[in-house]
Amino acid sequence: MWVIGDSLTPPTGSALRALGTQSGLLRVWVEAYEGTGLARPDILDWPALVASGAPAGPIDLVVVLLGTNDGQGLQSPQGRLDFGTPEWEAAYGDLVGSLMDDLLSICRRVYWVGQPIMGGANFDAYMRRISAVVREEAAERLDVRYIDIYRLFQGEDGGFTTQLEDESGTLVTVRSTDGIHYTSGGGRLLAEAIWEVLATDWGLPDA
């Protein structure tokens, strides 16, 4: 498994690597680049990285955690497209779909993780638009799974929270006070949710 994405990736990638090692069935590579996304190829060209920087050897699956930095306008041949407009959604959908196709050319299945609830109302709304585009593109591809995690990190009141109870009732800090990033505890929570999907698809043992 190749786990790729932005600054939300490392805690989850580390936890997935630990689960893979524990199972004895899955080798996990993690590659994360802070401040990157599909909207700014001048910072990092993700399609180029996929084409030339994928781990050597056959890859069964790729887990993608991208989009947190994409709530912004896009440059296009027709000029700059403002975030959230129909033209922007079409162009961003093309970028997402193209990367999905690039990944499918090197692996058997892609799992694209949606955005969690965010601390700021405006930013949260932006990320929900991002996730909606990703969900639509994933639905058009048989071997791409969209993993919806929005409710996974909601508090009891349905809003953003930095702490959640674990199975024993102990409060665990899962999100940073910046309202965006995961803690190591949040990374474990998300990794276990992703693993549940993988276990169903690939016959892996429970986390």
Backbone as a printed PyTorch tensor [residue, N CA C, xyz], in Angstrom:
tensor([[[  0.8390,  -1.1820,   0.0000],
         [  0.0000,   0.0000,   0.0000],
         [  0.8830,   1.2440,   0.0000]],

        [[  0.4750,   2.2050,  -0.8430],
         [  1.1450,   3.4980,  -0.8970],
         [  0.1750,   4.5330,  -0.3500]],

        [[  0.5570,   5.2400,   0.7140],
         [ -0.2720,   6.2710,   1.3240],
         [  0.3170,   7.6220,   0.9490]],

        [[ -0.4640,   8.4480,   0.2560],
         [  0.0530,   9.7270,  -0.2210],
         [ -0.8770,  10.8580,   0.1880]],

        [[ -0.3070,  12.0610,   0.3310],
         [ -1.1510,  13.2000,   0.6370],
         [ -0.4030,  14.3780,   1.2090]],

        [[ -1.1580,  15.2540,   1.8640],
         [ -0.6380,  16.5030,   2.3930],
         [ -0.2920,  16.3440,   3.8770]],

        [[ -0.3580,  17.4610,   4.6220],
         [  0.0880,  17.4310,   6.0160],
         [ -0.8610,  16.6760,   6.9470]],

        [[ -2.0520,  16.2930,   6.4640],
         [ -2.9340,  15.4540,   7.2780],
         [ -2.5500,  13.9810,   7.2060]],

        [[ -1.5770,  13.6650,   6.3750],
         [ -1.2410,  12.2700,   6.0890],
         [ -0.3670,  11.5770,   7.1340]],

        [[  0.6860,  12.2040,   7.6560],
         [  1.6450,  11.4550,   8.4850],
         [  1.0600,  10.6670,   9.6610]],

        [[  0.1760,  11.2460,  10.5070],
         [ -0.3280,  10.4210,  11.6160],
         [ -1.0970,   9.1960,  11.1510]],

        [[ -1.8840,   9.3720,  10.0900],
         [ -2.6640,   8.2520,   9.5650],
         [ -1.7650,   7.2370,   8.8810]],

        [[ -0.7950,   7.7340,   8.1100],
         [  0.1280,   6.8350,   7.4300],
         [  0.9240,   5.9950,   8.4040]],

        [[  1.3900,   6.6100,   9.4820],
         [  2.1570,   5.8700,  10.4830],
         [  1.3070,   4.7790,  11.1200]],

        [[  0.0340,   5.1070,  11.4240],
         [ -0.8430,   4.1140,  12.0360],
         [ -1.1730,   2.9910,  11.0560]],

        [[ -1.3580,   3.3220,   9.7720],
         [ -1.5990,   2.2770,   8.7770],
         [ -0.3820,   1.3860,   8.6040]],

        [[  0.8060,   1.9790,   8.6740],
         [  2.0290,   1.1750,   8.5820],
         [  2.1100,   0.1920,   9.7440]],

        [[  1.7500,   0.6580,  10.9330],
         [  1.7720,  -0.2200,  12.1040],
         [  0.7540,  -1.3560,  11.9570]],

        [[ -0.4350,  -1.0370,  11.4460],
         [ -1.4430,  -2.0760,  11.2420],
         [ -0.9950,  -3.0770,  10.1790]],

        [[ -0.3500,  -2.5790,   9.1330],
         [  0.1490,  -3.4780,   8.1010],
         [  1.2030,  -4.4240,   8.6270]],

        [[  2.1050,  -3.8850,   9.4500],
         [  3.1470,  -4.7200,  10.0500],
         [  2.5370,  -5.7350,  11.0000]],

        [[  1.5630,  -5.2790,  11.7850],
         [  0.9100,  -6.1720,  12.7470],
         [  0.2110,  -7.3280,  12.0440]],

        [[ -0.4120,  -7.0380,  10.9000],
         [ -1.1290,  -8.0890,  10.1740],
         [ -0.1740,  -9.0760,   9.5220]],

        [[  1.0370,  -8.6100,   9.1890],
         [  1.9900,  -9.4400,   8.4800],
         [  1.6300,  -9.6490,   7.0190]],

        [[  0.6240,  -8.8890,   6.5230],
         [  0.1240,  -9.0970,   5.1660],
         [  0.3130,  -7.8840,   4.2620]],

        [[  0.6920,  -6.7580,   4.8330],
         [  0.6810,  -5.5280,   4.0450],
         [  1.9090,  -4.6820,   4.3380]],

        [[  2.6520,  -4.3660,   3.2860],
         [  3.7690,  -3.4290,   3.4040],
         [  3.2640,  -2.0500,   3.0150]],

        [[  3.6100,  -1.0440,   3.8040],
         [  3.0480,   0.2930,   3.6260],
         [  4.1600,   1.3170,   3.4410]],

        [[  4.0500,   2.0880,   2.3580],
         [  4.9250,   3.2370,   2.1260],
         [  4.0950,   4.4970,   2.3320]],

        [[  4.6730,   5.5100,   2.9730],
         [  3.9690,   6.7680,   3.2360],
         [  4.7550,   7.9190,   2.6210]],

        [[  4.0560,   8.7630,   1.8640],
         [  4.6950,   9.9040,   1.2400],
         [  3.7770,  11.1130,   1.4120]],

        [[  4.2400,  12.1220,   2.1590],
         [  3.4170,  13.2860,   2.4710],
         [  4.2000,  14.5740,   2.2210]],

        [[  3.5010,  15.5700,   1.6910],
         [  4.1180,  16.8610,   1.3910],
         [  3.2050,  17.9720,   1.8770]],

        [[  3.6800,  18.7110,   2.8760],
         [  2.9090,  19.7850,   3.4910],
         [  2.5920,  20.8830,   2.4730]],

        [[  1.3790,  21.4100,   2.5520],
         [  1.0000,  22.5450,   1.7210],
         [  0.7320,  22.2210,   0.2700]],

        [[  0.5720,  20.9470,  -0.0530],
         [  0.3780,  20.5610,  -1.4550],
         [ -1.0550,  20.1370,  -1.7300]],

        [[ -1.3930,  20.1050,  -3.0010],
         [ -2.7010,  19.6760,  -3.4590],
         [ -2.7270,  19.7040,  -4.9680]],

        [[ -3.8940,  19.5780,  -5.5410],
         [ -4.0130,  19.5760,  -6.9910],
         [ -4.1790,  20.9730,  -7.5620]],

        [[ -4.5340,  21.9420,  -6.7230],
         [ -4.7600,  23.3010,  -7.2030],
         [ -3.4720,  24.0670,  -7.4860]],

        [[ -2.3620,  23.5970,  -6.9170],
         [ -1.0970,  24.3220,  -7.0730],
         [  0.0180,  23.3890,  -7.5480]],

        [[  0.0020,  23.0300,  -8.8290],
         [  1.0680,  22.1590,  -9.3440],
         [  2.4390,  22.8260,  -9.3250]],

        [[  2.4680,  24.1550,  -9.1680],
         [  3.7550,  24.8430,  -9.0740],
         [  4.4560,  24.5280,  -7.7550]],

        [[  3.6920,  24.1280,  -6.7440],
         [  4.2880,  23.7280,  -5.4640],
         [  4.7090,  22.2680,  -5.5180]],

        [[  3.8090,  21.4060,  -5.9820],
         [  4.1420,  19.9990,  -6.2110],
         [  3.2090,  19.4730,  -7.2840]],

        [[  3.7910,  18.8870,  -8.3030],
         [  3.0240,  18.3010,  -9.4040],
         [  2.7320,  16.8450,  -9.0500]],

        [[  1.5550,  16.5850,  -8.4830],
         [  1.2220,  15.2350,  -8.0450],
         [  1.1780,  14.2240,  -9.1800]],

        [[  0.5990,  14.5500, -10.3460],
         [  0.6400,  13.5790, -11.4430],
         [  2.0620,  13.1920, -11.8430]],

        [[  2.9750,  14.1610, -11.8350],
         [  4.3660,  13.8550, -12.1770],
         [  4.9970,  12.9630, -11.1160]],

        [[  4.6580,  13.2150,  -9.8430],
         [  5.2000,  12.3720,  -8.7770],
         [  4.6980,  10.9460,  -8.9160]],

        [[  3.4180,  10.7880,  -9.2260],
         [  2.8620,   9.4430,  -9.4030],
         [  3.5320,   8.7370, -10.5690]],

        [[  3.8000,   9.4820, -11.6420],
         [  4.3940,   8.8840, -12.8360],
         [  5.8300,   8.4420, -12.6150]],

        [[  6.5750,   9.1700, -11.7770],
         [  8.0100,   8.8810, -11.6570],
         [  8.4690,   8.5070, -10.2580]],

        [[  7.6150,   8.7140,  -9.2470],
         [  8.0880,   8.5280,  -7.8760],
         [  7.3840,   7.4690,  -7.0750]],

        [[  6.5950,   6.6360,  -7.7250],
         [  5.8910,   5.5760,  -6.9950],
         [  6.8850,   4.5320,  -6.4870]],

        [[  6.5730,   3.8520,  -5.3900],
         [  7.4590,   2.7940,  -4.8850],
         [  7.6930,   1.7180,  -5.9430]],

        [[  8.8730,   1.1590,  -5.9150],
         [  9.2010,   0.0980,  -6.8720],
         [  8.4010,  -1.1530,  -6.5690]],

        [[  8.1120,  -1.9040,  -7.6280],
         [  7.3960,  -3.1620,  -7.4540],
         [  5.8940,  -2.9800,  -7.5920]],

        [[  5.1610,  -4.0530,  -7.6390],
         [  3.7100,  -3.9640,  -7.8030],
         [  3.0530,  -3.3250,  -6.5780]],

        [[  2.0740,  -2.4550,  -6.8230],
         [  1.3110,  -1.7990,  -5.7550],
         [ -0.1150,  -2.3030,  -5.8300]],

        [[ -0.6150,  -2.8340,  -4.7430],
         [ -1.9940,  -3.3150,  -4.7340],
         [ -2.9830,  -2.1680,  -4.5620]],

        [[ -2.6990,  -1.2640,  -3.6400],
         [ -3.6620,  -0.2020,  -3.3780],
         [ -2.9640,   1.0900,  -2.9650]],

        [[ -3.6400,   2.1920,  -3.2520],
         [ -3.1630,   3.5180,  -2.8750],
         [ -4.2280,   4.1990,  -2.0390]],

        [[ -3.8220,   4.7810,  -0.9210],
         [ -4.7110,   5.5760,  -0.0840],
         [ -4.3200,   7.0360,  -0.2620]],

        [[ -5.2930,   7.8760,  -0.6010],
         [ -5.0340,   9.2800,  -0.9130],
         [ -5.6880,  10.1790,   0.1290]],

        [[ -4.8970,  11.0970,   0.6840],
         [ -5.4160,  12.1180,   1.5940],
         [ -4.9870,  13.4880,   1.0580]],

        [[ -5.7500,  13.9770,   0.0990],
         [ -5.4770,  15.2630,  -0.5350],
         [ -6.7450,  16.1040,  -0.5670]],

        [[ -6.5590,  17.4040,  -0.6690],
         [ -7.6850,  18.3110,  -0.8190],
         [ -7.7150,  19.4360,   0.1900]],

        [[ -7.0010,  19.2670,   1.3080],
         [ -7.0420,  20.2640,   2.3710],
         [ -6.5460,  21.6270,   1.9020]],

        [[ -5.6510,  21.6410,   0.9310],
         [ -5.0890,  22.9100,   0.4410],
         [ -5.7020,  23.3600,  -0.8810]],

        [[ -6.7980,  22.7270,  -1.2760],
         [ -7.3670,  23.0120,  -2.5940],
         [ -8.5750,  23.9460,  -2.5740]],

        [[ -8.8790,  24.5250,  -1.4610],
         [ -9.9980,  25.4610,  -1.3950],
         [ -9.5960,  26.8350,  -1.8890]],

        [[ -9.2150,  26.9160,  -3.1410],
         [ -8.7240,  28.1510,  -3.7500],
         [ -8.9980,  28.1170,  -5.2430]],

        [[ -8.7590,  29.2360,  -5.8940],
         [ -8.9780,  29.3130,  -7.3240],
         [ -8.0000,  28.4540,  -8.1060]],

        [[ -8.3400,  28.2430,  -9.3680],
         [ -7.5060,  27.4360, -10.2560],
         [ -7.1280,  28.2500, -11.4870]],

        [[ -5.9200,  28.0190, -11.9700],
         [ -5.5120,  28.5770, -13.2550],
         [ -5.9350,  27.6190, -14.3620]],

        [[ -6.4840,  28.1680, -15.4200],
         [ -6.8970,  27.3600, -16.5610],
         [ -6.5410,  28.0880, -17.8400]],

        [[ -6.6010,  27.4120, -18.9790],
         [ -6.3340,  28.0870, -20.2560],
         [ -7.2730,  29.2680, -20.4930]],

        [[ -8.4470,  29.2450, -19.8520],
         [ -9.4100,  30.3330, -20.0190],
         [ -9.2170,  31.4470, -18.9910]],

        [[ -8.2250,  31.2910, -18.1080],
         [ -7.9890,  32.2700, -17.0640],
         [ -8.2140,  31.6780, -15.6880]],

        [[ -8.2360,  32.5490, -14.6830],
         [ -8.3900,  32.0610, -13.3150],
         [ -9.8550,  31.7450, -13.0340]],

        [[-10.0800,  30.5890, -12.4030],
         [-11.4200,  30.1550, -12.0480],
         [-11.5990,  30.3030, -10.5340]],

        [[-12.6250,  31.0140, -10.1240],
         [-12.8640,  31.2340,  -8.7050],
         [-13.4000,  29.9650,  -8.0510]],

        [[-12.9530,  29.7310,  -6.8250],
         [-13.3540,  28.5420,  -6.0880],
         [-14.8650,  28.4510,  -5.9760]],

        [[-15.3930,  27.2560,  -6.1960],
         [-16.7990,  26.9810,  -5.9740],
         [-17.7230,  27.2760,  -7.1320]],

        [[-17.2160,  27.9340,  -8.1800],
         [-18.0560,  28.1900,  -9.3410],
         [-18.2280,  26.8950, -10.1350]],

        [[-19.2630,  26.8110, -10.9800],
         [-19.4230,  25.6070, -11.8080],
         [-18.1940,  25.3180, -12.6660]],

        [[-17.5480,  26.3760, -13.1620],
         [-16.3430,  26.1860, -13.9790],
         [-15.2060,  25.6230, -13.1400]],

        [[-15.1020,  26.1070, -11.9130],
         [-14.0670,  25.5860, -11.0140],
         [-14.3370,  24.1160, -10.7050]],

        [[-15.5880,  23.7850, -10.3850],
         [-15.9110,  22.4030, -10.0380],
         [-15.6040,  21.4530, -11.1840]],

        [[-15.8970,  21.8830, -12.4040],
         [-15.6030,  21.0340, -13.5600],
         [-14.1020,  20.8450, -13.7240]],

        [[-13.3470,  21.9370, -13.5820],
         [-11.8960,  21.8550, -13.7480],
         [-11.2550,  21.0430, -12.6250]],

        [[-11.7090,  21.2470, -11.3930],
         [-11.1490,  20.4920, -10.2740],
         [-11.5120,  19.0180, -10.3990]],

        [[-12.7230,  18.7490, -10.8440],
         [-13.1200,  17.3630, -11.0670],
         [-12.2330,  16.6850, -12.0910]],

        [[-11.8550,  17.4230, -13.1250],
         [-10.9450,  16.8600, -14.1270],
         [ -9.5870,  16.5230, -13.5100]],

        [[ -9.0910,  17.4040, -12.6200],
         [ -7.8070,  17.1520, -11.9670],
         [ -7.8800,  15.9160, -11.0730]],

        [[ -8.9430,  15.8200, -10.2960],
         [ -9.1160,  14.6730,  -9.4020],
         [ -9.2560,  13.3850, -10.2050]],

        [[-10.1190,  13.4150, -11.2090],
         [-10.3400,  12.2200, -12.0190],
         [ -9.0950,  11.7760, -12.7450]],

        [[ -8.3220,  12.7410, -13.2410],
         [ -7.0920,  12.4010, -13.9460],
         [ -6.0870,  11.7330, -13.0090]],

        [[ -5.9780,  12.2550, -11.7750],
         [ -5.0460,  11.6350, -10.8260],
         [ -5.5300,  10.2390, -10.4440]],

        [[ -6.8260,  10.0590, -10.2830],
         [ -7.3550,   8.7260, -10.0140],
         [ -6.9700,   7.7530, -11.1280]],

        [[ -7.1210,   8.2040, -12.3710],
         [ -6.7640,   7.3410, -13.5030],
         [ -5.2750,   7.0380, -13.5300]],

        [[ -4.4530,   8.0500, -13.2000],
         [ -3.0010,   7.8270, -13.1450],
         [ -2.6630,   6.7760, -12.0940]],

        [[ -3.3060,   6.8650, -10.9470],
         [ -3.0450,   5.9100,  -9.8700],
         [ -3.5150,   4.5090, -10.2460]],

        [[ -4.6590,   4.4240, -10.9040],
         [ -5.1600,   3.1100, -11.3190],
         [ -4.2580,   2.4460, -12.3440]],

        [[ -3.4490,   3.2330, -13.0240],
         [ -2.5210,   2.6500, -13.9950],
         [ -1.3430,   1.9600, -13.3220]],

        [[ -1.1430,   2.2190, -12.0020],
         [ -0.0160,   1.6100, -11.2990],
         [ -0.4490,   0.7330, -10.1280]],

        [[ -1.7700,   0.6660,  -9.8600],
         [ -2.2260,  -0.1490,  -8.7390],
         [ -3.5610,  -0.7890,  -9.0810]],

        [[ -4.0390,  -1.6340,  -8.1920],
         [ -5.2930,  -2.3470,  -8.4330],
         [ -6.5060,  -1.5690,  -7.9400]],

        [[ -6.3440,  -0.7920,  -6.8750],
         [ -7.4950,  -0.0730,  -6.3370],
         [ -7.0260,   1.1830,  -5.6030]],

        [[ -7.8390,   2.2410,  -5.7000],
         [ -7.5480,   3.5230,  -5.0560],
         [ -8.6130,   3.8040,  -4.0050]],

        [[ -8.1680,   4.2410,  -2.8380],
         [ -9.0550,   4.6480,  -1.7540],
         [ -8.7940,   6.1220,  -1.4700]],

        [[ -9.7660,   6.9700,  -1.7980],
         [ -9.5870,   8.4100,  -1.6220],
         [-10.3810,   8.8370,  -0.3960]],

        [[ -9.6790,   9.3500,   0.6100],
         [-10.2940,   9.7060,   1.8800],
         [-10.8420,  11.1280,   1.8090]],

        [[-12.1140,  11.2950,   2.1500],
         [-12.7220,  12.6190,   2.1700],
         [-12.1920,  13.4600,   3.3170]],

        [[-12.6620,  14.6950,   3.3790],
         [-12.2160,  15.6170,   4.4230],
         [-13.0290,  15.4270,   5.7030]],

        [[-12.3770,  15.5830,   6.8600],
         [-13.1190,  15.5220,   8.1250],
         [-13.8040,  16.8570,   8.3940]],

        [[-14.6600,  16.8880,   9.3900],
         [-15.2120,  18.1640,   9.8290],
         [-14.0570,  19.0630,  10.2590]],

        [[-14.1550,  20.3330,   9.9270],
         [-13.0990,  21.2850,  10.2380],
         [-13.5720,  22.2800,  11.2970]],

        [[-12.6160,  22.9130,  11.9520],
         [-12.9220,  23.8080,  13.0640],
         [-13.5880,  25.1090,  12.6720]],

        [[-13.2460,  25.6630,  11.5230],
         [-13.8390,  26.9200,  11.0830],
         [-14.9870,  26.6700,  10.1270]],

        [[-16.1060,  27.4070,  10.3080],
         [-17.3000,  27.1590,   9.4940],
         [-17.0370,  27.3780,   8.0100]],

        [[-16.3490,  28.4520,   7.6520],
         [-16.0840,  28.7280,   6.2450],
         [-15.1720,  27.6720,   5.6300]],

        [[-14.1080,  27.3320,   6.3530],
         [-13.1780,  26.3230,   5.8460],
         [-13.8620,  24.9640,   5.7450]],

        [[-14.7050,  24.6620,   6.7250],
         [-15.4470,  23.4030,   6.6900],
         [-16.3300,  23.3460,   5.4400]],

        [[-16.9810,  24.4390,   5.1080],
         [-17.8330,  24.4750,   3.9180],
         [-17.0000,  24.2780,   2.6550]],

        [[-15.8180,  24.8780,   2.6200],
         [-14.9190,  24.6820,   1.4770],
         [-14.5480,  23.2090,   1.3300]],

        [[-14.2070,  22.5700,   2.4380],
         [-13.7780,  21.1720,   2.3790],
         [-14.9210,  20.2380,   1.9980]],

        [[-16.1400,  20.6060,   2.3790],
         [-17.2930,  19.7970,   1.9690],
         [-17.4970,  19.8800,   0.4520]],

        [[-17.2110,  21.0410,  -0.1280],
         [-17.2980,  21.1600,  -1.5880],
         [-16.2220,  20.2860,  -2.2460]],

        [[-15.0250,  20.3050,  -1.6800],
         [-13.9350,  19.4640,  -2.1940],
         [-14.3530,  17.9940,  -2.1610]],

        [[-14.8640,  17.5540,  -1.0260],
         [-15.2460,  16.1460,  -0.8710],
         [-16.3550,  15.7600,  -1.8340]],

        [[-17.2870,  16.6760,  -2.0960],
         [-18.3830,  16.3770,  -3.0130],
         [-17.8680,  16.1050,  -4.4200]],

        [[-16.8820,  16.8770,  -4.8490],
         [-16.2870,  16.6620,  -6.1750],
         [-15.5660,  15.3130,  -6.2200]],

        [[-14.7970,  15.0230,  -5.1740],
         [-14.0620,  13.7560,  -5.1210],
         [-15.0260,  12.5740,  -5.1390]],

        [[-16.0990,  12.6720,  -4.3680],
         [-17.0830,  11.5980,  -4.3130],
         [-17.6600,  11.3170,  -5.7070]],

        [[-17.9810,  12.3870,  -6.4410],
         [-18.5490,  12.2230,  -7.7800],
         [-17.5650,  11.5430,  -8.7280]],

        [[-16.2990,  11.9490,  -8.6630],
         [-15.2970,  11.3470,  -9.5430],
         [-15.0610,   9.8840,  -9.1900]],

        [[-15.0360,   9.5700,  -7.8950],
         [-14.8380,   8.1810,  -7.4680],
         [-15.9890,   7.2960,  -7.9440]],

        [[-17.2020,   7.8440,  -7.9260],
         [-18.3770,   7.0570,  -8.3100],
         [-18.3380,   6.6570,  -9.7820]],

        [[-17.5410,   7.3450, -10.5750],
         [-17.4460,   7.0480, -12.0020],
         [-16.4020,   5.9740, -12.3160]],

        [[-15.7040,   5.4880, -11.2800],
         [-14.6060,   4.5470, -11.4960],
         [-14.8010,   3.3150, -10.6210]],

        [[-14.8500,   2.1600, -11.2660],
         [-15.1530,   0.9200, -10.5700],
         [-14.1510,   0.6130,  -9.4710]],

        [[-12.8750,   0.9170,  -9.6880],
         [-11.8290,   0.5340,  -8.7420],
         [-11.3390,   1.6930,  -7.8850]],

        [[-12.1820,   2.7020,  -7.7050],
         [-11.8930,   3.7930,  -6.7710],
         [-12.9670,   3.8020,  -5.6970]],

        [[-12.5460,   3.8150,  -4.4490],
         [-13.4660,   3.8890,  -3.3180],
         [-13.3240,   5.2610,  -2.6530]],

        [[-14.4370,   5.9260,  -2.4270],
         [-14.4360,   7.1600,  -1.6400],
         [-14.7550,   6.7960,  -0.1980]],

        [[-13.9260,   7.2280,   0.7400],
         [-14.1440,   6.9340,   2.1550],
         [-14.5970,   8.2080,   2.8500]],

        [[-15.8570,   8.2370,   3.2500],
         [-16.4480,   9.4010,   3.9040],
         [-16.1290,   9.3560,   5.3930]],

        [[-15.3840,  10.3510,   5.8800],
         [-14.9920,  10.3540,   7.2920],
         [-15.5270,  11.5710,   8.0330]],

        [[-16.4190,  12.3220,   7.4010],
         [-16.8680,  13.5800,   7.9910],
         [-17.4290,  13.3760,   9.3990]],

        [[-18.2940,  12.3900,   9.5500],
         [-18.9390,  12.1720,  10.8500],
         [-18.0240,  11.4850,  11.8650]],

        [[-16.9540,  10.8940,  11.3840],
         [-16.0510,  10.1720,  12.2770],
         [-15.4790,  11.0820,  13.3550]],

        [[-15.2720,  12.3550,  13.0010],
         [-14.6260,  13.2830,  13.9290],
         [-15.5890,  14.3280,  14.5020]],

        [[-16.8920,  14.1160,  14.3570],
         [-17.8610,  15.0230,  14.9520],
         [-18.0070,  14.7640,  16.4420]],

        [[-18.2560,  15.8290,  17.1870],
         [-18.5400,  15.6900,  18.6060],
         [-19.9800,  15.2870,  18.8360]],

        [[-20.3760,  15.1670,  20.0960],
         [-21.7370,  14.7550,  20.4210],
         [-22.7760,  15.7270,  19.8920]],

        [[-22.4080,  17.0020,  19.7700],
         [-23.3450,  18.0080,  19.2740],
         [-23.3030,  18.1270,  17.7520]],

        [[-22.5220,  17.2650,  17.0890],
         [-22.4090,  17.3080,  15.6350],
         [-21.3960,  18.2970,  15.1180]],

        [[-20.7400,  19.0280,  16.0300],
         [-19.7520,  20.0220,  15.6240],
         [-18.3340,  19.5170,  15.7500]],

        [[-17.4060,  20.4200,  15.4900],
         [-15.9840,  20.0850,  15.5980],
         [-15.6030,  19.8880,  17.0670]],

        [[-14.7300,  18.9290,  17.3160],
         [-14.2060,  18.7140,  18.6550],
         [-12.7620,  18.2540,  18.5440]],

        [[-11.9830,  18.5660,  19.5480],
         [-10.6000,  18.0890,  19.5630],
         [-10.4710,  16.7570,  20.2850]],

        [[-11.5190,  16.3610,  21.0480],
         [-11.4370,  15.1290,  21.8300],
         [-12.6570,  14.2480,  21.5940]],

        [[-12.4140,  12.9520,  21.5560],
         [-13.4810,  11.9640,  21.4460],
         [-13.2150,  10.8370,  22.4350]],

        [[-14.2660,  10.1490,  22.8380],
         [-14.1000,   9.0060,  23.7380],
         [-13.7020,   7.7770,  22.9400]],

        [[-12.7720,   6.9960,  23.4860],
         [-12.4430,   5.7210,  22.8630],
         [-13.3910,   4.6440,  23.3840]],

        [[-13.1480,   3.3990,  23.0090],
         [-14.0670,   2.3180,  23.3740],
         [-14.1790,   2.1070,  24.8830]],

        [[-13.1580,   2.5370,  25.6120],
         [-13.1880,   2.3750,  27.0650],
         [-13.7950,   3.5820,  27.7730]],

        [[-14.1710,   4.6060,  26.9920],
         [-14.7430,   5.8060,  27.5880],
         [-13.7260,   6.8660,  27.9410]],

        [[-12.4680,   6.6280,  27.6070],
         [-11.4100,   7.5900,  27.8840],
         [-11.3690,   8.6540,  26.7920]],

        [[-11.2590,   9.9170,  27.2030],
         [-11.1550,  10.9900,  26.2270],
         [ -9.7850,  10.9660,  25.5630]],

        [[ -9.7810,  10.9920,  24.2420],
         [ -8.5450,  10.9890,  23.4700],
         [ -8.5210,  12.2440,  22.5990]],

        [[ -7.4100,  12.9500,  22.6200],
         [ -7.2640,  14.1200,  21.7550],
         [ -6.9920,  13.6370,  20.3430]],

        [[ -7.9030,  13.9670,  19.4210],
         [ -7.8160,  13.4430,  18.0590],
         [ -7.5150,  14.5250,  17.0150]],

        [[ -7.7610,  15.7900,  17.3700],
         [ -7.5280,  16.8770,  16.4130],
         [ -6.7280,  17.9810,  17.0870]],

        [[ -5.9600,  18.6730,  16.2750],
         [ -5.1770,  19.8070,  16.7560],
         [ -6.0810,  21.0050,  17.0160]],

        [[ -5.6160,  21.9140,  17.8420],
         [ -6.3860,  23.1280,  18.1390],
         [ -6.4330,  24.0730,  16.9430]],

        [[ -5.6750,  23.7850,  15.8790],
         [ -5.7880,  24.6190,  14.6800],
         [ -7.0750,  24.3320,  13.9050]],

        [[ -7.8180,  23.3160,  14.3210],
         [ -9.0810,  23.0010,  13.6920],
         [ -8.9620,  22.2160,  12.4060]],

        [[ -7.7520,  21.7470,  12.1040],
         [ -7.5170,  21.0810,  10.8240],
         [ -6.8520,  19.7160,  10.9980]],

        [[ -5.6910,  19.6980,  11.6200],
         [ -4.8320,  18.5180,  11.5960],
         [ -5.2320,  17.4570,  12.6240]],

        [[ -4.7580,  16.2410,  12.3470],
         [ -4.9540,  15.1220,  13.2690],
         [ -3.7920,  15.0480,  14.2500]],

        [[ -4.0830,  14.6160,  15.4630],
         [ -3.0390,  14.2030,  16.3860],
         [ -2.6820,  12.7510,  16.0710]],

        [[ -1.7530,  12.1860,  16.8340],
         [ -1.4420,  10.7670,  16.6500],
         [ -2.6710,   9.9220,  16.9770]],

        [[ -3.4550,  10.3440,  17.9800],
         [ -4.6750,   9.6260,  18.3160],
         [ -5.7070,   9.7120,  17.2050]],

        [[ -5.8040,  10.8690,  16.5830],
         [ -6.7070,  11.0190,  15.4500],
         [ -6.2600,  10.1960,  14.2600]],

        [[ -4.9490,  10.1410,  14.0670],
         [ -4.4130,   9.3240,  12.9880],
         [ -4.7350,   7.8600,  13.1720]],

        [[ -4.6620,   7.3900,  14.4250],
         [ -5.0130,   5.9870,  14.7040],
         [ -6.4990,   5.7430,  14.4570]],

        [[ -7.3330,   6.6880,  14.8860],
         [ -8.7750,   6.5400,  14.6800],
         [ -9.1000,   6.4510,  13.1950]],

        [[ -8.5060,   7.3420,  12.4060],
         [ -8.7650,   7.3250,  10.9670],
         [ -8.1840,   6.0770,  10.3180]],

        [[ -6.9880,   5.6780,  10.7280],
         [ -6.3720,   4.4780,  10.1540],
         [ -7.2410,   3.2470,  10.3950]],

        [[ -7.8290,   3.1510,  11.5780],
         [ -8.6920,   2.0130,  11.8750],
         [ -9.9530,   2.0330,  11.0100]],

        [[-10.4790,   3.2400,  10.7400],
         [-11.6580,   3.3480,   9.8720],
         [-11.3100,   2.9430,   8.4420]],

        [[-10.1510,   3.3780,   7.9680],
         [ -9.7040,   2.9820,   6.6280],
         [ -9.4740,   1.4780,   6.5820]],

        [[ -8.8660,   0.9470,   7.6340],
         [ -8.5610,  -0.4900,   7.6840],
         [ -9.8290,  -1.3270,   7.6130]],

        [[-10.9070,  -0.8630,   8.2120],
         [-12.1770,  -1.5960,   8.1480],
         [-12.6220,  -1.7700,   6.6970]],

        [[-12.4550,  -0.7150,   5.9030],
         [-12.8160,  -0.7900,   4.4810],
         [-11.8920,  -1.7680,   3.7610]],

        [[-10.6010,  -1.6650,   4.0380],
         [ -9.6310,  -2.5610,   3.3970],
         [ -9.8760,  -4.0070,   3.8010]],

        [[-10.2070,  -4.2300,   5.0630],
         [-10.4410,  -5.6010,   5.5470],
         [-11.5880,  -6.2530,   4.7950]],

        [[-12.6290,  -5.4670,   4.5170],
         [-13.7700,  -5.9920,   3.7820],
         [-13.3950,  -6.3110,   2.3360]],

        [[-12.6370,  -5.4110,   1.7160],
         [-12.2980,  -5.5740,   0.2930],
         [-11.2260,  -6.6210,   0.0600]],

        [[-10.2950,  -6.7810,   1.0030],
         [ -9.1210,  -7.6020,   0.7480],
         [ -9.0060,  -8.8020,   1.6820]],

        [[ -9.9680,  -8.9870,   2.5460],
         [ -9.9280, -10.1300,   3.4500],
         [ -8.8530, -10.0320,   4.5120]],

        [[ -8.5560,  -8.7990,   4.9560],
         [ -7.5480,  -8.5890,   5.9890],
         [ -8.1550,  -8.8390,   7.3700]],

        [[ -7.3220,  -9.1540,   8.3580],
         [ -7.8420,  -9.3300,   9.7140],
         [ -8.2990,  -7.9970,  10.2790]],

        [[ -9.1470,  -8.0300,  11.2910],
         [ -9.6050,  -6.7950,  11.9180],
         [ -8.4310,  -6.0450,  12.5310]],

        [[ -8.5880,  -4.7200,  12.6200],
         [ -7.5290,  -3.9060,  13.2370],
         [ -7.3860,  -4.2610,  14.7110]]])
